[in-house]
Amino acid sequence: MPPFEALHGYPLALLTFLPTTETSEAVVSEFFQKRQHISQLLIENLQAAQMRKKHQANKKRTKRAFEVGDGVFLELQPYRQTSLAVRKSLKLSAKYYEPFQIVSKISQVAYKLESCLLTLIHIPYFMPPY
C-alpha cells in the first residue's frame, strides 16, 4: 500500500484524465493528448530521479554477512553508552571495541556476541546489512 493511500484512505489520482469516448472536437482531443504526454514525461522524470537517488544512496554500501565463530568489532556511541570506558572527553573515546566472537545468528542482521564485557552494557545486537 502506498504511503498516500495509507494516510488518506484512497489512492492518489494521477493526471490521466482520458476521455472515455472519442470526441469530434479537435481542440478537446488535442488537449487530452497534450495532457497525456505531460503526465508521461512526469512519470519518466520521477522514475529517473528515484533511480539517481537510489544509486547515490547505495554507492558506498556493501553487503555484510557473518557466520557463527567470526570476530566482529562492536560499535558504541560514546555519548550514550559510557559503561565500558569513562573518559574525560567523550569526543575522543573509542568508537569500536575489541573483536567479539559471534555465538549465534538470530536473524539476517542480528547476532548474539560472546564476552564478559557485554554484561556491563545493554545492546540489541544489531548489525546493519550495508
Residue pairs with C-beta under 8 A, 6 or more apart in sequence:
2 11
2 12
4 11
4 12
5 11
5 12
14 39
15 35
15 38
15 39
15 42
16 36
16 39
17 32
17 35
18 32
18 36
19 28
19 29
19 32
22 29
23 29
61 130
62 130
63 129
63 130
64 127
64 128
64 129
64 130
65 108
66 72
66 102
66 105
66 111
66 127
67 102
67 105
68 102
68 103
68 104
68 105
69 101
69 102
70 101
70 102
71 99
71 100
71 101
71 102
72 99
72 100
72 102
72 111
72 113
72 127
73 96
73 97
73 98
73 99
73 100
74 96
74 97
74 98
74 100
74 113
74 123
75 95
75 96
75 97
76 84
76 94
76 95
76 96
76 97
76 121
78 87
78 90
78 91
78 93
78 94
78 95
79 90
81 121
81 123
82 90
83 120
83 121
84 97
84 117
84 120
84 121
85 93
85 94
87 93
97 117
98 115
98 117
100 113
100 114
100 115
100 118
101 113
101 114
101 115
102 111
102 112
102 113
102 114
103 111
103 112
103 113
103 114
104 111
104 112
105 111
105 112
106 112
106 125
108 129
109 126
109 127
109 128
109 129
110 124
110 125
110 126
110 127
111 125
111 127
112 125
113 123
113 125
